[in-house]
Amino acid sequence: MKAPSCPHAHHWAARGACDLALSLLLGLRLWNPACLLFLLPWGSPTPLNFPVVLLPWGLQGAHLFLPQPSQDEELPVGCRETDREEQLGCEGAPPAAPAERRSLEETSTLVLSTPSNILRDGEIQELGPHLPLRLTQQPWRLLYSTAQDGFSLRTLYRCGAQPGSPALLLIRDTEAQAFGAFSATTICCSSSFYGTGETFLFSFSPELKVFKWTGRNNFFMKGDVDLLMVGGGSGRFGLWLDRDLHHGGSHPCETFNNETLSRREEFCIQDLEVWGPA
């Protein structure tokens, strides 16, 4: 009995000739095990149903080109191409803020009733958002100033004594460095440390740096007739001022984990102001 002829014999013969020609053009040998060249016909029962070309690993820049489906061919579910506008809408633009959310600058504006001799308007606006929100809804007035009231810690205690009222202490040294402290309670004489966790130190050097409470201790503020101290730990104070308000110092401390507020650990005071809510 004559063996039936393969209906695709002429197809494979032509394909074999193409394979040989392609191999010669690429300078490859078909018997080389490092190079396998397979060209599968479209009608072959393969799970991929597309021509597969495997090139040697040594050929850099080799690519596997897959035929793209025609526009009339329906894509599988979950494989729909995403429009670029949709991608930008999901990835590029952040979600819209709620209508009731107002910017931090609008709700935390620090307003001084008179100009400060220490901070410029831009610096005052930078500092405002770091104060408790409840304290930025009213103007602040000048309680004490060395330019008007003289250099005296006793006078500072007397002029700035508003029971239960917070205080903003501003200092400029003789090297034109501006820094200070915020206290949620009145600056006054005391036999021990007092204050709350809202107390913080800050410095413009020249950018604003704010040093908040670390929670390591409660050495917020302490004042006596000879010294005013803000922050402490291990015998070091974040900020201290002497009785004449001529000299002061700043050191890293555990209360605020602050940097030295002035350029030097000890400084000479040029101007000092204390502000409180009107």
C-alpha positions in Angstrom: 0.0 0.0 0.0 1.3 3.4 -0.9 1.9 5.7 2.1 -0.4 8.7 2.0 1.4 11.9 1.1 1.6 14.7 3.6 -0.7 17.5 2.5 1.8 20.1 3.8 4.9 18.5 2.3 5.4 21.3 -0.2 4.8 23.8 2.6 7.5 22.3 4.8 9.9 22.0 1.9 9.5 25.7 1.1 9.8 26.5 4.8 13.0 24.5 5.1 14.5 26.4 2.2 13.6 29.7 3.9 15.1 28.5 7.2 18.4 27.6 5.5 18.5 30.9 3.7 17.9 32.8 6.9 20.5 30.9 8.7 23.1 31.6 6.1 22.3 35.3 6.2 22.7 35.4 10.0 25.9 33.5 9.8 24.5 30.7 11.9 24.6 26.9 11.6 21.4 24.9 12.1 23.3 22.2 13.9 24.7 24.6 16.4 23.0 23.7 19.8 23.4 27.3 20.9 21.0 28.5 18.2 17.5 27.2 17.7 15.3 28.6 14.9 11.7 27.6 14.8 9.2 29.0 12.5 5.8 27.6 13.2 3.0 28.0 10.7 -0.2 29.7 11.7 -2.2 26.6 11.5 0.0 24.6 13.9 -1.6 23.3 17.0 0.5 25.3 19.4 -0.7 27.0 22.6 0.9 30.3 21.4 -0.4 30.3 17.8 2.3 32.7 16.6 5.7 32.4 15.0 8.4 31.8 17.6 12.0 32.9 17.0 14.7 31.9 19.4 18.1 33.4 18.9 21.4 32.7 20.6 21.9 34.3 24.0 25.0 36.0 22.7 23.1 38.2 20.2 22.4 41.5 22.0 19.4 43.5 21.0 17.4 40.4 19.9 13.7 40.9 20.2 10.6 38.7 20.1 8.0 40.4 17.9 4.5 39.2 18.5 1.8 39.9 15.9 -0.7 42.5 17.1 -4.3 41.7 16.9 -6.2 43.4 14.2 -8.6 46.2 15.1 -11.6 43.9 14.3 -10.3 41.2 16.7 -11.8 41.4 20.2 -9.4 41.6 23.1 -9.9 39.3 26.1 -11.7 40.6 29.1 -9.3 42.5 31.3 -6.8 43.3 28.5 -8.5 46.4 27.2 -6.0 49.1 26.4 -6.3 52.1 28.7 -6.6 55.4 27.0 -3.8 57.9 27.8 -6.3 60.3 29.2 -7.5 57.7 31.6 -3.9 56.9 32.7 -3.2 60.6 33.4 -6.4 60.8 35.4 -5.5 57.9 37.6 -1.8 58.4 38.0 -0.8 62.0 37.2 -3.4 64.1 39.0 -3.8 63.8 42.8 -7.3 63.2 44.1 -9.3 66.4 44.5 -9.3 67.8 48.1 -12.7 68.0 49.9 -14.5 71.2 49.4 -14.5 71.9 53.1 -10.7 71.6 53.4 -8.9 74.9 53.6 -5.3 75.5 53.0 -3.0 75.6 56.0 -1.9 79.1 55.2 -5.4 80.4 55.3 -6.2 78.8 58.7 -2.8 79.4 60.4 -2.0 83.0 59.6 -0.1 84.8 62.4 -1.2 88.4 62.6 0.8 90.9 64.6 -0.9 94.2 65.6 2.3 96.1 65.1 5.4 95.5 63.0 8.2 93.4 64.6 11.7 94.7 64.7 13.1 91.1 64.6 11.0 89.1 62.0 10.0 90.2 58.5 6.5 89.7 57.2 7.5 86.6 55.2 9.2 85.0 58.3 6.1 85.7 60.4 3.9 83.9 57.9 6.3 80.9 57.8 6.1 80.6 61.6 2.3 80.9 61.8 1.4 77.4 60.7 3.5 75.9 63.5 1.5 77.6 66.3 -1.7 75.9 67.6 -4.6 76.7 65.3 -6.7 78.2 68.1 -4.0 80.9 68.6 -3.9 82.1 65.0 -7.5 83.3 64.8 -6.7 86.5 66.6 -4.1 89.3 66.4 -1.0 89.2 68.6 0.2 92.3 70.5 3.6 93.3 71.7 3.9 92.7 75.5 7.6 93.4 76.0 10.4 94.8 73.9 14.0 95.7 74.8 13.8 98.7 72.5 10.9 100.1 74.5 11.2 98.6 78.0 15.0 98.2 78.4 17.1 95.1 79.0 15.8 93.4 82.2 14.5 89.9 82.8 12.5 91.2 85.8 10.7 93.7 83.5 10.0 90.9 81.0 8.3 88.8 83.7 6.3 91.8 84.8 5.2 93.0 81.3 4.6 89.5 79.9 2.6 88.3 82.9 -0.8 87.3 81.5 -2.0 84.3 83.5 -2.8 81.4 81.3 -1.8 83.3 78.2 0.7 81.9 75.6 3.8 83.8 74.6 6.0 84.1 71.6 9.6 85.0 72.3 11.6 86.5 69.5 15.4 87.2 69.7 17.9 88.7 67.3 21.6 88.5 68.3 24.4 90.8 67.3 25.2 88.5 64.3 21.7 89.2 62.9 20.6 85.7 63.6 16.8 85.4 64.4 15.4 82.6 66.7 13.2 82.1 69.6 10.6 80.0 71.4 6.9 79.5 71.7 5.3 78.8 75.1 1.7 77.7 75.5 1.8 79.2 79.0 2.9 82.5 80.5 6.7 83.3 80.8 7.2 83.8 84.5 9.3 83.0 87.6 8.9 79.5 88.9 10.5 77.1 91.3 10.4 74.2 88.8 9.9 73.5 85.1 6.5 74.2 83.7 4.7 74.3 80.3 3.1 71.9 77.9 4.1 69.8 74.9 3.0 72.6 72.5 6.2 74.5 73.5 8.8 74.5 70.7 12.1 76.2 69.7 12.7 77.7 66.2 15.5 79.4 64.2 15.8 81.2 60.9 19.2 80.1 59.6 18.2 81.5 57.1 15.4 79.0 56.4 12.9 78.3 59.2 13.7 75.3 61.4 11.2 74.2 64.1 12.1 71.9 66.9 9.1 70.3 68.6 8.8 68.4 71.8 10.4 64.9 71.7 8.6 63.5 74.7 11.8 62.5 76.4 11.3 64.9 79.4 9.1 67.8 80.5 11.7 70.4 80.9 9.8 73.0 78.9 10.5 76.3 80.7 11.9 77.5 84.0 12.5 81.1 85.1 14.1 82.8 88.1 15.5 86.2 88.8 18.9 85.2 87.3 18.1 83.0 84.4 15.3 82.0 81.9 15.6 78.5 80.5 13.7 76.7 77.7 14.3 73.0 77.2 16.9 70.9 79.1 18.4 67.6 79.9 21.9 66.4 80.9 22.8 69.9 82.2 22.3 71.6 78.8 19.5 74.0 77.9 18.0 74.5 74.4 17.9 78.3 75.1 18.9 80.4 78.1 19.0 84.1 78.8 20.7 85.9 81.7 19.2 88.4 84.1 20.3 91.5 82.1 19.1 90.1 78.8 22.5 90.9 77.4 23.8 87.4 77.0 22.4 84.0 76.2 23.2 80.5 74.9 21.8 77.6 73.0 22.7 73.9 73.1 21.2 70.7 71.8 18.8 69.4 74.4 16.7 66.3 75.0 13.4 68.2 75.3 13.4 69.3 71.7 16.4 67.5 70.0 17.3 70.9 68.6 20.3 72.3 66.8 22.1 75.3 68.2 19.7 78.1 67.5 22.4 80.8 67.1 25.6 80.6 65.1 27.6 80.3 68.3 26.6 78.4 71.5 26.8 81.7 73.4 25.5 85.0 71.9 24.9 88.6 72.7 21.3 89.9 72.4 20.6 92.9 70.2 16.7 92.8 70.2 14.2 90.8 72.1 10.4 90.8 71.9 7.6 89.0 73.7 4.2 88.7 72.0 0.9 87.5 73.3 -2.7 87.2 72.0 -4.6 90.5 72.1 
